[in-house]
């Protein structure tokens, strides 16, 4: 997409007006009317086409920009298909249930907030979904905090921090796959590079939650016991179920392409599932396409394990293709180039480019309240700028997550913010000061940019100014 040539040169006022109209249309639709983002993005595409036609741009050229923009996301589409398959196969094999069960064994009577943070992080990495983590184990922890008369705001901050650590660092996460594939970075290389900012944020958050944790005796652990008993009742908790995870790590270390890594890990998971459950061929195909359906009878367990499959990724794939199509039109009409040209003089240093891209991702979250768009539009707008200052694309994909993915739950009117507040019964304003991981991630990514640390350049240099 970033090689799309502009076929016209709009004035600065035209570019600002069009972008402002798009932002208003999307934000009002999502925030004001609770619409899914697909429709306002589609309407924005129609607005851009109309603008192009008014400026006498041939429809065929507009269509070409639309198709070229969507085409740039096809690598992400195929990864998303395999992510859906991987999730359902890992549940079949018992990999995800075993990891969650192991996480609950970490619960101890002391350092409650710190343990909540760690366990939700483990669950988040295991399932790759922050919102599912919040809606299941997060709700359980809020219940425990209520019984123990502990701060619900700090508990919610720990839950959100852990859940979004998992969302950010999990190879199963759609935002992680989106950020890496959008700028052409290998999935696991992207995750490794994020560790430079993510793990400092994680350990600092862990220290803060440890300091804030009171010394309490957990006399009421019914919710945790119900989770563990429900997981054991599935018959999926076995030591050998972590083999697909080990295979994933080994193939990653060997630098096998992400798509093949996901496929091989999924295949091993399907094979391992036969050690404790005999699925028919028809059932396997159905689970891989439609997702696994848990029938334990325990609502929270079933909500946690009923997921995955190719079909589950269609919402994300549709959104990605629509947003990239809109981006293709923005480039074809010269709107992005016009806006960047106005601040080009300020984007000549590595530090300023990183800061500007981080602020863009944060601003889109605040203005529109949509996580995916903050990643997509930031990547579309700044890839060429990173190339100009000699930064490798994995620096941009890291910033897109540090300032895009984890900022969304901090915005009260965002998709994630509204969902989390509803699930936990704690407002965004209340838990925001304690969502340490989400607050630290964008700060660290900008700070490292100014210090010139942990950066990789296109000529192979690392961590230099």
Helices and strands as residue ranges (DSSP letters): H 12-27, I 28-32, H 37-54, H 59-71, H 74-93, H 95-104, H 112-127, H 130-133, I 134-138, H 139-147, H 152-169, H 174-182, H 187-212, H 222-233, G 239-242, H 243-253, H 258-273, H 281-290, H 299-305, G 310-313, H 314-332, H 335-342, G 344-346, H 350-368, H 371-388, H 393-400, I 401-405, G 408-410, H 415-424, H 428-432, H 436-451
